[in-house]
Amino acid sequence: MPVLTNNRTSSNNQQGSSHQVTVVTKYSRRPDDSGWLRIRLEPSGDEAYLCEFTKVTLLREKGGRTYFRVADGNSSHVGEEASMGTQNAEKYLSSVAPKAPALMKVKYSGNPVSVRSEIRGDTRKQQWAIASFDGKTAKVTLNSIWDGQYTPIPPGTHRIMAPDQSHANISTAGYKAAHPGKIRCNDVWFPIEVEGTTGNSSRYVHIGHLSEGCVTFYELLKWNDIYDYLIDKRIKEGKGKYIGTLVVEK
C-alpha cells in the first residue's frame, strides 16, 4: 500500500522520543450500479454506506476484516470507525485520489412551459435550462411544482456538495427501468449549497422529470455523464464536502 502521510508520535515514556507512524489513505469505489459501498460501523455493527471517492484512513486488519476511519465527505459518518471484509477492501478501497474541482454551468431556457412526461405520464410546467459540463450539454428542469413552495434555483455561483446519502426513498427507479442497462447510480444525488447560505440547501443535482427547485437531469441518458464527471472531483478545502462550482445564469 502506498504511504501518503508520515506523522511522528511518542513511542515510550521518554520525553522527546518518537517513531514514525505510517498513515495509509484510501478512497472508496462503488461495488455495483447502486453507487454506494456498504460498510460496518464499529463497534455498533450498524450498516452504513459511502459514495465513491470518500477518503478513509486504514487502522488495522484483524479476523479477515479491514478497519478504517471515515476521513472526509458529506455523510454523517465522518470521523467514525468502520470495517469491511478484507477481500472487499482490497477491491473497493483504492489509492487513486479525486481530481480537481468540477465546474457546471446552467443557463435558463425561456419561460416555463407545460410538457407531458413520457415516463411519469403526467403533465407539468417545466422551467427548462441547459447544463454544460466537461464539453457536454444536457437538458435539465429547474422546477416542476408551482404552488409557492418551490422555485427555480436562482442565478449565482453556488457550490456542489459530495453525495450525502442514498435517495432511494424518493424513487427514481422508473427512469432507470425505462432504459434497461443504460442508467446507473440514480440514487446518488449531489446537494447544492446555494450562494449566501451554508450547507445543503435542500436542492440537488439529480436524475428525473420532477424538480422541486433542483437541477434535475430531464435528459435521462445524460445522467451517467454528469455522475461520472462529478463523483471523482473534490475541492481541496472543506474536508471532502464539496465537489465544485455551479454557475447559474438567466
Secondary structure, 3 states (H helix, E strand, C coil): CCCCEEEEEECCCCCCCEEEEEECEEEECCCCCCCCEEEEECCCCCEEEECCCCEEEEEEEECCEEEEEECCCCCCCCCCEEEEEHHHHHHHEECCCCECCEEEEEEECCCCEEEECCCCCCEEEECEEEEEECCEEEEEECCCCCCCCCCCCCCEEEEEECCCCECCCCCCHHHHHCCCCCCCCCCECEEEECCCCCCCCCEEEEECCCCCCCEEECCHHHHHHHHHHHHCECCCCCCCCEEEEEEEEC
